[in-house]
Amino acid sequence: MKHLKAWSVVMLCCVFFNNIVYAKNLKRGTKSIGGSSSYLLFGNTEYDDGDTTERFKIGMTFGSLVRTNFEMGAGFEYGYNEYEYATSTTKKEFYTLAPYVTKHVPITSLSNLTFTGQVSFSKTKHENGNSVTYKTWLVSVGWEHFVSGSAAFNFSLNHEESFNDDSEVVGQESTYTNIALKLYF
């Protein structure tokens, strides 16, 4: 039985060492460009008053690996929301600048785990002409899979919370999934 445990430990070490040697390491100085888009249509099912939310977002990210597997960058996003209530409709568009940091943790020769922290600054313009500035904190954990030597899809679970100009919580807290494409060169 002792020999079986010893061989199990040796085999696990070999598998672990093999994954480190052949893992998808992203080298310092590598640049990245990425993009994503999303569409959300949400209906209120709690009440039967016909409230719906429609949202479209499109964004780009630009980054650089400042250390092996450690990326810093910024994202830019445009979005449009339309809220339909039983008696009225509200529309708004927003522009976002979002600096981020991502730690890539190699797990296989084609895959990395990603851990991202981001703070974003948004300017929202309502249809009545009012503007509001928001700050949003986001944390994300994802799985990055390379489909070629330089192209990867990232599947992530994100959680964010928004604050208004006065740093008060505005009740916009959400957890959602995202799929993005990123190119490394």
N, C-alpha and C positions, 0 to 999 in steps of 0.2 A: 504494500500500500504506500509506503514511503517513496518508493521509486516512481510510482504513478504520479504522486504529487510533485515530485522533483521534475519529472519529464513534462508535466503540465505547465509548470512555471517556466521551464526552458522554452517550450513551444510558444507560450504567450509572449515571452521576451523576444523571440525570433519574429513573431508576427508584428509586434509593436515596432521593433527595429526596422523591419522591412517596410512598414508604412511610413516611418520617418524618412528613410532613405529615398523612397520612391514617392513621397507625398508631393502634393501640388504646392510648392513654396513659391510665393510671389516675391521677387527680389526688389531690394531698395532701388529707387529710381524708375521703376515701372510706372507708367501713366495709365489712367483708366478713363473711359467715357461710357456712360450708361444712359438708359432711358426707360421710362415706364409710362403707362397711361392707365386710367381706371374710369369706370362708369358705375354709378350706384343708383339704383331705383329702389326706394324704400317706402312701404306703405304702413301706416299705423294700424296694427291689428288689435290693439287693446280697446280702442273705441271705434265705433262704426260711423265716423264723421268724414271719412274720405281724405284725411291728411296724407300727403305724399311728399317725399323729398327726392329730387333728382340732382346728381352731382357728376361732373366730368372733370378730370384732372389729367394734365400731361406734364411731364417733367424730364429734365436732363441732369446728369451728375458729371462732374469732372473731378478727378482725384489723382493723387500721387502717393506711392509707397515711400514713406520717410524712413522706414526700417523694414527689414524682411517681414512680410505678413502684417504690417501695420500701415493702414491707409488713412490719409487725411484728405478732405476735399470739400466741395460745396455743391449743393443742388439748387436748381432753379425750377420753379413750377408756376403754371397758370391753371386756374380752376374756375368753374362756374357752378353755382348752386341755384336751384329754384325750389322754393317751398310752396306747395299748394295746400291751402287750408280750405275749410268748408265755405268760407265767405270771402277769401282774398288770396292773392299770390304775391310772394316776395322773391325778388331776384337779386343776386349779388355775384360779383366776380372778385377774384383775389390773385395776388402775385406774391410769391414766396421766395426768400433767400434762406438756404438751410446748410450751414456748415456742419460737417460730420466727421467722426472718427470710426474706423472699423478695424477690428482685430480678426484676421483670417487664421483659423486653426486647421491645418492640414489633417485630413483623416484618411484619404486614399490618393492615388495618383491622379484622380479626376475630380475630387470633391474636397471642399473645405466647409467647416462650420464658420459662420460669421456672427460677430457680436458688434452691434452698432449703437452709438449714442449720437444724438443730434438735437440741436436747438434751432428752431426756425422762426423767422420773423416775417409776418404776413401783413400786407396792406389790403384790406377789404373795402371795396366800393359798393355801396348799396344803391339800388335803383333810384332812391330819393336824393342821391347826392352825398349822403353822409359817408364818412370814411372812418374805419376803426383799425387800429394796429393791434395785432396779436403776437404773442410769443408762445411757442409750443415746444414742449419737451417730448422727445421720442426715444424709446429704447426698443431694440429689435434683436431677435435671434433668428438666424437663417441657415439654409443649406445652399451652398454654391456648387453647381455642377458644370464642369467644362465640357462643351460639346466639340471643341477644337482646341488647339494650342493657345488661343487667345480669346475665345468667346465663351462666356459662362452665363447660365441662367441662375438667378438667385430666387429661392422660394423662402419667404420670411413671415414671421409672426411679429406684429408690431403693436405697441401700446403707446398712446400719446395723451397728453393733457394740455389744454390751452388756457392762456391767461390774457386779459385785455390790457389796455394802456395803463391801467392803475394797478397792475399785477394782481388783480383779483381773479379767482377761478371763475370762468364763465360757463361752467357746466358742460364743456365740450371735452369729454373724455371718451376714448374709443379704443377698442382692440380689433385688429383686422389682419388679414393676410394680404400678401403682395407677391407678384411675380415680376421680375425685372431682367433685362438683358444688359450685360456689361462686357465691354471689349477692353483688353489689356494690351499695351504695346510698349 
